[in-house]
Amino acid sequence: MNEFLLDRIRTVPEKPGVYIFKDARGNVLYVGKAKNLKNRLRSYLQPQENPRLRVMVSKIRDLQLILTGSESEALLLEANLIKQFKPYYNIRLKDDKKYPYLKITIKDYYPGIFATRDLSDKDSIYFGPYTSARALRKTIRMVRNLFPVRTCTYNLKPGKRFPACIDYHIGKCVGPCVADVPREEYMRLVNGIIELLSGRTTKVEKILEEEMKRAAEALEFERAAKIRDNLLALRELLSPQSVITPNGKDLEVWGYALSRNFGVFVVFNVKTGKLVYKETFFVDTEPGIGEIETFEKFLWQYYSSATLWTDLIVLPELPPSVDHLRSYLEKKTERKIRIRKPVADENSLVKLAMENASKELEIEITRLKIDDAAVHPALFELKDIMGLEKIPERIEAVDISHTFGSNPVGSVVVFERGYPRKSEYRKYRIKTVQGIDDFSMIHEVVKRRLRRLIKEGKRLPDIFVIDGGVGQLNQAVKAAEDLGVKEVYFLAIAKRFDELHTPDGKVLMLPRRSEALKLIQRLRNEAHRFAVSFHRDLRTKEGFVSFLDTIPDIGEKRKRALIAYFGSLSRLMSASMEEIQRVEGIGPKLAKKIYYHLHGE
């Protein structure tokens, strides 16, 4: 336990605010928010299962508090402080600097558009963030083809003249540097860019149509033809997109996929019912917090600086602070904002966003060769094969072992994120089944396992793998039904061809090279090894007891002492008379009798 933290928490008020953990050198380790600071900080004094969280708590040598008037203020302050300090243990965009923004210097007499990573100019309008400078440059080229505004850094005012650059000569800029372009005319171009980047493409088309009409009326036919070409280019840009929301809505749709230390967030921009853009963000996640809280923290970081072009945000799950986030965005944009879960045709969009995030996470994990703290790539394949909504991070497997019905045992092994978690392996001696009945033994072990997890409030497996065929699978499903468990997905792997059986009667034959199949085989083999090992130990122990029963003057107490000391008959056979005598309750005379009995003398 961190003694500094224990002593400091005594004076912490029970109010909303932000807390900052620092190490001995004054470096910021973590920034957090809380509705009740005292209660939140107390949680760090509890034993921590997450090793990364344990390390962080051990490093805390300073605590700073910032009290706020409400939880929503704390959420926003937390997001801003994380961006300022970039603490190691917080959710962090993977290098914020690689996300550029498009800047419009709206305060200038002739505003320009620029690529930037500096958001300090409060008098400018920003669009983004973009996932790469390349994507931003492409956007700037596209909008300047439609609206030829400047990208130079001249301080342009009426009457001021500067040498014209090549953009003016090739028609990429109307040239306020060489001529007095009416500001009203120039601002129509700038407003067109803002409307376009805000997703209001219908307005942009009307702006271009009106501009073309004015040029034609002024007999500027060459200029009118150029505007017409830009208008056709805009329509061509939008036309290939298929309509995915029939009612033509504008919305942002989010999806995400998380491993233990790493995550991916994907947002779809849907404009007038068409999917026109996708952004992907990579984060380092925080230790000891769940998926929905991770998602919540990311959204606050994102929307504290990103431009919100739509009035509707659709999320796969609503975070606890959704009302605060909505209020913050309404205050920021000065318009009504809706944040909700998907309805009707939006469900397919959210599913698509989640699938994109899962695939991006799989690619990034493979690319970075992240170690076993992350999700095994086979789980992504397994998710797709089984049609699951999320990555099956926790998988358990069960097997039965006995010799013609004698000494029947069961085993359960646990894999998390695709890797063994041996501390959670469990052995079971069959209690309710007599004779050779593997089906009933599977039912007993699965039921006992699930019942214990429920009783202890522990996480249930996402997938429960059964070593066997349809009969064993049906008994496992029945055991879950007896307990009212519905969220566990059962899967059986048959021995002959390693085909997979599902509860709905499907039989899946995966390719031999399939990573998902290899993982299921490994689980099956590990459960089998663990069960056989336990069964062998019991048989050995039973033989040991049977042998001890043949020795006169050995009661139950001395049998237990000999078993505890030697563990097996072979170990006792190799022991000397002096070593046998060291066992509690075994004197020289009895030790000599046991030794002679062992060696037939």
C-alpha positions in Angstrom: 0.0 0.0 0.0 1.2 3.5 -0.8 1.7 5.2 2.6 1.9 8.7 1.1 -1.5 8.2 -0.6 -3.1 6.7 2.5 -2.0 9.8 4.6 -3.0 12.3 1.9 -6.5 10.9 1.3 -7.5 11.8 4.8 -7.7 15.4 3.9 -9.4 15.0 0.5 -12.9 16.6 0.2 -15.9 14.7 -1.0 -16.4 17.0 -4.0 -16.1 16.7 -7.8 -12.8 17.6 -9.3 -9.6 16.4 -11.0 -6.6 14.7 -9.3 -3.1 14.6 -10.6 -0.6 11.9 -9.6 3.1 12.7 -9.8 6.3 10.6 -9.1 9.3 11.6 -7.0 10.7 13.7 -9.8 7.5 15.7 -10.3 6.6 14.0 -13.6 2.8 13.6 -14.1 1.9 9.9 -13.9 -1.9 10.1 -14.3 -4.8 12.6 -14.5 -8.2 11.5 -13.3 -11.6 13.0 -12.6 -14.2 12.0 -10.0 -17.7 13.0 -8.9 -16.5 12.3 -5.3 -12.7 12.7 -5.1 -12.3 11.0 -1.7 -14.2 7.9 -2.7 -12.3 7.7 -6.0 -8.9 8.0 -4.4 -9.7 5.4 -1.8 -10.1 2.8 -4.6 -6.3 3.1 -5.2 -5.6 1.8 -1.7 -7.3 -1.5 -2.5 -5.2 -4.5 -3.8 -4.9 -4.1 -7.6 -5.1 -7.1 -9.9 -3.8 -5.2 -12.9 0.1 -5.2 -12.7 0.4 -1.9 -14.6 -1.9 -0.2 -12.1 0.1 -1.7 -9.2 3.3 -0.2 -10.6 1.6 3.2 -11.1 0.3 3.4 -7.5 3.8 2.4 -6.2 5.3 5.4 -7.9 2.9 8.1 -6.6 4.8 10.6 -4.4 2.6 13.7 -5.0 -1.1 14.4 -5.3 -2.6 17.6 -6.7 -6.3 18.4 -6.6 -8.4 20.8 -8.7 -12.0 21.2 -7.4 -14.7 21.9 -9.9 -18.3 23.1 -9.7 -19.7 19.9 -11.4 -18.8 16.6 -12.9 -19.0 17.9 -16.4 -16.4 20.6 -15.6 -14.2 17.9 -14.2 -14.6 15.8 -17.4 -13.5 18.6 -19.7 -10.7 19.7 -17.4 -9.4 16.1 -17.3 -9.4 15.9 -21.1 -7.5 19.2 -21.4 -4.9 18.3 -18.7 -4.3 14.9 -20.4 -3.5 16.8 -23.6 -1.2 19.2 -21.8 0.8 16.7 -19.7 0.4 13.5 -21.9 0.7 11.2 -18.8 2.1 7.8 -19.4 -0.8 5.9 -17.6 -3.7 7.9 -19.2 -5.6 7.1 -22.4 -3.5 8.8 -25.1 -3.9 9.3 -28.8 -0.9 7.5 -30.3 1.2 10.7 -30.7 -1.2 13.6 -30.9 1.2 15.5 -33.2 0.4 13.2 -36.1 -3.2 14.4 -36.2 -3.2 17.7 -38.2 -6.1 20.1 -38.6 -7.4 22.3 -41.4 -7.3 25.9 -40.3 -9.3 28.8 -41.8 -8.1 32.2 -40.6 -11.6 33.7 -40.5 -10.4 36.8 -38.7 -8.4 38.0 -41.7 -9.8 40.3 -44.3 -9.1 37.7 -46.9 -9.1 34.4 -44.9 -6.7 31.6 -46.0 -6.7 27.8 -45.4 -3.7 26.0 -43.9 -2.6 22.7 -42.5 -1.7 23.0 -38.9 -1.1 21.2 -35.6 -1.3 24.3 -33.5 -4.8 25.0 -32.2 -3.9 28.0 -30.1 -5.4 30.6 -32.5 -8.9 31.0 -31.0 -10.0 33.4 -33.8 -9.7 30.7 -36.5 -11.9 27.8 -37.5 -10.5 24.3 -37.3 -11.6 21.1 -39.0 -10.3 17.7 -38.0 -8.4 16.0 -36.7 -7.2 14.2 -39.8 -5.4 10.9 -39.4 -2.5 11.9 -41.6 -1.0 14.9 -43.3 -1.6 13.2 -46.6 -5.3 13.0 -46.0 -5.4 16.7 -45.0 -3.4 17.8 -48.1 -5.8 15.8 -50.3 -8.8 17.6 -48.7 -7.2 21.0 -49.2 -6.6 20.3 -52.9 -10.2 19.2 -53.3 -11.7 22.2 -51.7 -9.4 24.6 -53.6 -10.4 23.1 -56.9 -14.0 24.1 -56.0 -13.2 27.4 -54.1 -9.9 29.0 -55.1 -8.9 30.8 -51.9 -5.4 31.7 -50.8 -2.9 29.6 -48.9 -0.2 32.2 -48.6 0.8 34.0 -45.4 0.7 37.6 -46.7 -1.1 40.2 -44.5 -3.6 41.0 -47.2 -5.7 44.2 -47.0 -7.5 46.3 -49.6 -5.0 48.4 -51.6 -2.0 46.2 -50.6 -0.1 44.5 -53.5 2.2 41.5 -53.4 3.9 39.5 -56.2 1.5 36.9 -57.5 2.4 33.2 -56.9 1.9 30.3 -59.3 -1.5 29.5 -57.7 -2.9 32.7 -59.2 -1.6 31.9 -62.6 -3.0 28.4 -62.7 -6.4 29.4 -61.3 -6.0 27.9 -57.8 -6.5 31.4 -56.2 -8.6 34.4 -57.1 -5.5 36.6 -56.3 -6.5 39.2 -53.7 -2.7 39.9 -53.6 -2.7 41.4 -57.1 -6.2 42.9 -57.3 -8.9 44.3 -55.1 -11.2 41.3 -54.9 -14.5 42.3 -53.3 -14.6 40.8 -49.8 -18.2 39.8 -50.2 -17.3 37.7 -53.3 -14.2 36.3 -51.6 -16.2 35.3 -48.4 -18.7 33.4 -50.6 -15.7 31.1 -51.4 -14.7 30.8 -47.8 -18.3 30.1 -46.7 -18.5 27.5 -49.4 -15.5 25.7 -47.9 -17.0 25.9 -44.4 -20.3 24.5 -45.7 -18.5 21.7 -47.6 -16.3 20.6 -44.6 -19.3 20.8 -42.3 -21.1 18.2 -44.5 -23.7 20.6 -45.9 -23.0 19.7 -49.6 -26.5 20.7 -50.7 -25.7 24.3 -49.7 -22.4 24.1 -51.5 -24.1 23.1 -54.7 -26.5 26.0 -54.4 -23.6 28.4 -53.8 -21.8 27.2 -56.9 -25.0 27.3 -58.9 -25.6 31.0 -57.8 -22.0 31.9 -58.5 -22.2 30.3 -62.0 -25.5 32.2 -62.7 -23.9 35.6 -61.6 -20.9 35.0 -63.8 -23.1 34.2 -66.8 -25.2 37.3 -66.3 -22.1 39.4 -66.2 -21.0 37.8 -69.5 -18.0 36.2 -67.8 -18.5 32.9 -69.7 -15.1 31.5 -69.1 -15.5 31.9 -65.3 -19.0 30.5 -65.5 -17.7 27.5 -67.4 -15.0 26.9 -64.7 -17.6 27.1 -61.9 -19.8 24.6 -63.9 -16.8 22.2 -64.1 -16.3 22.6 -60.3 -20.0 21.9 -59.7 -19.8 18.7 -61.9 -16.6 17.7 -60.0 -18.4 18.0 -56.7 -21.4 16.0 -57.8 -19.0 13.3 -59.2 -17.2 13.2 -55.9 -20.5 12.5 -54.1 -22.2 10.3 -56.6 -20.2 7.0 -56.1 -21.2 6.8 -52.5 -24.1 4.3 -51.9 -27.0 5.4 -49.8 -26.8 3.6 -46.5 -29.4 5.6 -44.6 -32.6 6.0 -46.7 -33.8 9.0 -44.9 -30.6 11.0 -45.9 -29.4 11.8 -42.4 -26.2 13.6 -41.4 -24.5 11.8 -38.5 -21.3 10.5 -36.9 -21.1 6.8 -36.1 -18.5 5.4 -33.7 -17.0 2.0 -33.3 -14.1 0.7 -31.1 -12.0 -2.3 -30.3 -9.8 -2.6 -27.2 -7.1 -4.9 -25.9 -5.4 -4.6 -22.5 -3.0 -1.8 -23.3 -4.1 -0.6 -26.7 -7.2 0.4 -28.6 -8.7 1.7 -31.9 -11.6 4.0 -32.4 -13.3 4.5 -35.7 -15.7 7.2 -36.7 -17.8 7.2 -39.9 -19.0 10.5 -41.4 -22.4 10.0 -43.0 -23.6 13.0 -45.0 -27.0 13.1 -46.6 -27.3 9.3 -46.0 -23.9 8.5 -47.7 -20.8 7.2 -46.0 -18.2 9.8 -47.2 -15.3 9.5 -44.8 -13.7 7.3 -42.2 -11.3 8.3 -39.4 -9.2 5.9 -37.3 -7.6 6.8 -34.0 -5.1 4.7 -32.0 -4.8 5.0 -28.2 -2.8 3.7 -25.3 -5.4 2.7 -22.8 -5.4 3.1 -19.0 -4.8 0.2 -16.6 -7.7 -0.9 -14.4 -10.7 0.6 -16.3 -13.4 -1.0 -18.4 -14.2 -0.6 -22.1 -17.1 1.9 -21.6 -15.0 4.2 -19.4 -12.1 4.0 -21.9 -14.6 5.0 -24.7 -15.9 7.8 -22.5 -12.5 9.3 -21.8 -11.6 9.1 -25.5 -14.8 10.9 -26.6 -14.1 13.8 -24.2 -10.5 14.1 -25.5 -11.7 14.0 -29.1 -14.6 16.4 -28.9 -12.7 18.9 -26.7 -10.8 19.9 -29.9 -12.5 18.3 -32.9 -15.0 20.1 -35.1 -18.5 18.8 -34.8 -20.1 19.1 -38.2 -23.4 17.3 -37.5 -26.1 17.4 -34.9 -26.4 13.6 -34.4 -23.8 11.3 -32.9 -24.5 7.6 -32.8 -22.6 5.4 -30.3 -22.6 1.6 -29.8 -22.9 2.2 -26.0 -23.8 5.3 -24.1 -21.1 6.4 -21.5 -22.3 7.5 -18.0 -21.4 11.1 -18.8 -23.4 11.3 -22.0 -25.6 14.1 -20.7 -22.6 16.1 -19.7 -21.0 15.6 -23.1 -24.1 16.6 -24.9 -24.4 19.8 -22.8 -20.8 20.6 -23.4 -21.1 20.2 -27.2 -24.3 22.2 -27.3 -22.6 25.1 -25.5 -19.6 24.8 -27.8 -21.6 24.7 -31.1 -24.5 26.8 -29.9 -27.0 24.3 -31.4 -29.0 21.3 -30.3 -27.0 18.1 -30.3 -28.3 14.5 -30.1 -26.2 11.6 -28.8 -27.9 8.2 -28.8 -27.6 4.5 -29.5 -28.4 3.3 -33.1 -32.0 2.8 -34.3 -33.3 1.0 -37.4 -30.9 1.3 -40.3 -28.2 2.7 -38.1 -27.5 -0.6 -36.5 -25.8 -1.9 -39.6 -23.6 1.2 -39.6 -22.5 0.7 -36.0 -21.8 -3.0 -36.6 -19.7 -1.9 -39.6 -17.8 0.6 -37.6 -17.1 -2.0 -34.8 -15.9 -4.5 -37.5 -13.6 -1.8 -38.9 -12.1 -1.1 -35.5 -11.5 -4.8 -34.8 -9.7 -5.2 -38.1 -7.6 -2.1 -37.5 -6.7 -3.4 -34.0 -5.7 -6.8 -35.4 -3.5 -5.2 -38.1 -1.8 -2.8 -35.6 -1.2 -5.6 -33.0 0.4 -7.7 -35.8 2.4 -4.8 -37.1 3.8 -3.8 -33.7 4.2 -7.4 -32.6 2.7 -6.6 -29.2 3.4 -9.2 -26.6 1.0 -11.4 -24.6 -0.4 -8.4 -22.7 -2.4 -7.7 -25.9 -5.1 -9.7 -27.7 -4.0 -12.8 -29.7 -4.7 -12.2 -33.4 -6.5 -15.5 -33.6 -9.4 -14.0 -31.5 -10.3 -11.6 -34.3 -10.7 -14.5 -36.7 -12.7 -16.5 -34.1 -15.0 -13.5 -33.6 -15.7 -13.3 -37.3 -16.2 -17.1 -37.7 -18.6 -17.3 -34.8 -20.4 -14.1 -35.7 -19.8 -12.6 -32.2 -20.4 -8.9 -31.4 -17.1 -8.5 -29.6 -13.7 -10.1 -29.4 -13.9 -13.3 -27.1 -11.1 -12.2 -24.7 -11.8 -14.9 -22.1 -12.2 -18.5 -23.2 -12.4 -21.6 -21.0 -12.2 -25.2 -21.9 -13.4 -28.4 -20.1 -12.4 -32.0 -20.4 -13.2 -35.3 -18.5 -10.8 -38.1 -17.6 -11.4 -41.5 -16.0 -10.4 -45.2 -16.4 -13.6 -47.2 -17.2 -15.5 -44.9 -14.8 -13.0 -45.1 -11.9 -11.5 -42.0 -10.4 -13.5 -39.6 -12.7 -12.3 -36.1 -12.8 -12.8 -32.9 -14.8 -10.6 -29.9 -15.6 -11.2 -26.3 -16.6 -8.5 -24.2 -18.2 -8.6 -20.5 -18.8 -7.2 -18.4 -21.6 -7.3 -14.6 -21.6 -6.7 -12.7 -24.7 -5.5 -15.9 -26.3 -2.9 -16.9 -23.6 -3.0 -19.3 -20.7 -4.0 -17.9 -17.3 -2.8 -20.9 -15.2 -3.6 -19.4 -11.8 -7.3 -19.8 -12.7 -7.1 -23.4 -13.9 -9.4 -25.7 -11.8 -9.7 -29.4 -11.0 -12.9 -31.2 -10.2 -13.6 -34.7 -8.7 -16.9 -35.9 -10.1 -19.4 -36.2 -7.3 -22.8 -37.0 -8.8 -22.1 -39.5 -11.6 -21.6 -43.2 -11.3 -20.1 -45.4 -14.0 -19.1 -44.3 -17.6 -21.2 -41.3 -18.5 -19.1 -38.5 -20.0 -22.2 -36.5 -20.9 -23.4 -36.2 -17.3 -19.8 -35.5 -16.1 -19.6 -32.6 -18.5 -22.9 -31.3 -17.2 -21.7 -31.5 -13.6 -18.3 -29.8 -14.2 -19.7 -26.9 -16.4 -22.5 -26.3 -13.9 -20.2 -26.3 -10.9 -17.8 -23.9 -12.8 -20.4 -21.4 -13.8 -22.1 -21.5 -10.4 -18.9 -20.7 -8.6 -18.1 -17.8 -11.0 -21.5 -16.4 -10.4 -21.3 -16.8 -6.7 -17.9 -15.1 -6.5 -19.0 -12.3 -8.9 -16.3 -13.1 -11.4 -16.4 -12.7 -15.1 -18.0 -15.5 -17.1 -16.2 -16.8 -20.2 -17.1 -15.4 -23.6 -16.6 -18.9 -25.1 -16.7 -22.2 -23.3 -14.9 -24.9 -25.3 -16.1 -28.5 -24.8 -13.8 -31.4 -25.8 -16.3 -33.7 -27.5 -19.2 -33.7 -30.0 -22.8 -32.8 -30.0 -23.8 -34.9 -27.0 -21.2 -33.2 -24.7 -22.1 -29.8 -26.2 -25.8 -30.2 -25.4 -25.1 -31.2 -21.8 -22.9 -28.1 -21.4 -25.6 -25.8 -22.8 -28.2 -27.5 -20.5 -26.0 -26.8 -17.5 -25.9 -23.1 -18.4 -29.7 -23.1 -18.9 -30.2 -24.7 -15.5 -28.4 -21.6 -14.0 -30.1 -19.1 -16.3 -26.8 -18.2 -18.0 -27.3 -16.9 -21.5 -24.2 -14.8 -22.3 -21.8 -17.7 -22.6 -21.2 -19.0 -26.1 -20.5 -22.8 -26.2 -18.4 -24.5 -28.8 -17.4 -28.2 -29.1 -14.4 -29.6 -30.9 -14.7 -33.2 -32.0 -11.5 -35.4 -31.9 -11.7 -37.2 -35.2 -11.5 -34.3 -37.7 -11.3 -31.4 -35.3 -14.6 -30.1 -36.6 -16.4 -27.4 -34.5 -20.0 -27.8 -33.4 -22.2 -24.9 -32.4 -25.4 -24.9 -30.3 -27.5 -24.0 -33.3 -26.4 -27.2 -35.1 -23.8 -25.8 -37.4 -20.6 -27.8 -38.1 -17.5 -25.7 -39.0 -14.5 -27.2 -40.8 -11.7 -24.6 -40.5 -8.6 -24.8 -42.6 -5.6 -26.5 -40.9 -3.7 -23.2 -41.1 -6.5 -21.3 -39.4 -5.1 -19.4 -36.3 -8.6 -19.7 -34.7 -8.5 -23.5 -35.1 -5.0 -23.7 -33.7 -6.1 -21.7 -30.7 -9.1 -23.9 -30.1 -6.9 -27.0 -30.4 -4.5 -25.6 -27.9 -7.3 -25.0 -25.4 -8.6 -28.5 -26.0 -5.1 -30.1 -25.6 -4.4 -28.0 -22.5 -7.7 -29.1 -20.8 -7.0 -32.7 -21.7 -3.4 -32.6 -20.3 -4.6 -31.0 -17.1 -7.5 -33.6 -16.6 -5.2 -36.6 -17.4 -2.6 -35.3 -15.0 -5.1 -34.9 -12.2 -6.6 -38.4 -13.0 -3.1 -39.9 -13.0 -2.3 -38.3 -9.6 -5.5 -39.7 -8.1 -4.8 -43.2 -9.5 -1.3 -43.0 -8.1 -2.6 -41.8 -4.7 -5.2 -44.6 -4.7 -2.5 -47.2 -5.4 -0.4 -45.7 -2.7 -3.3 -45.9 -0.2 -4.1 -49.5 -1.3 -0.5 -50.5 -0.7 -0.4 -48.8 2.7 -3.5 -50.8 3.6 -1.5 -54.0 3.4 1.0 -52.8 6.1 0.0 -53.8 9.7 -0.2 -51.1 12.3 -0.7 -48.2 9.8 -3.8 -46.3 10.7 -5.5 -43.4 8.8 -3.4 -40.7 10.5 -0.1 -42.4 9.6 -1.3 -43.0 6.1 -2.0 -39.3 5.6 1.4 -38.4 7.1 3.2 -40.8 4.7 1.2 -39.6 1.7 1.8 -35.9 2.6 5.6 -36.6 3.1 6.4 -38.8 0.1 3.5 -38.0 -2.3 3.8 -41.3 -4.3 4.6 -45.0 -3.9 7.7 -44.7 -6.1 9.1 -42.0 -3.9 8.5 -44.1 -0.8 10.1 -47.1 -2.4 13.3 -45.2 -3.0 13.4 -43.9 0.6 15.9 -45.2 3.2 14.8 -46.5 6.6 16.2 -43.4 8.2 14.1 -41.1 5.9 10.9 -43.1 6.6 11.6 -42.6 10.2 11.5 -38.8 9.8 7.7 -38.9 9.0 5.6 -37.7 12.0 4.2 -40.6 14.0 6.6 -43.2 12.5 9.1 -44.5 15.0 12.2 -46.8 14.3 10.3 -50.0 14.8 7.5 -49.1 12.4 9.9 -47.6 9.9 11.8 -50.9 9.8 8.5 -52.8 9.3 7.5 -50.5 6.4 10.9 -50.7 4.8 11.0 -54.5 4.9 7.4 -54.7 3.6 8.3 -52.4 0.7 11.2 -54.5 -0.3 9.7 -58.0 0.3 12.2 -58.8 3.2 
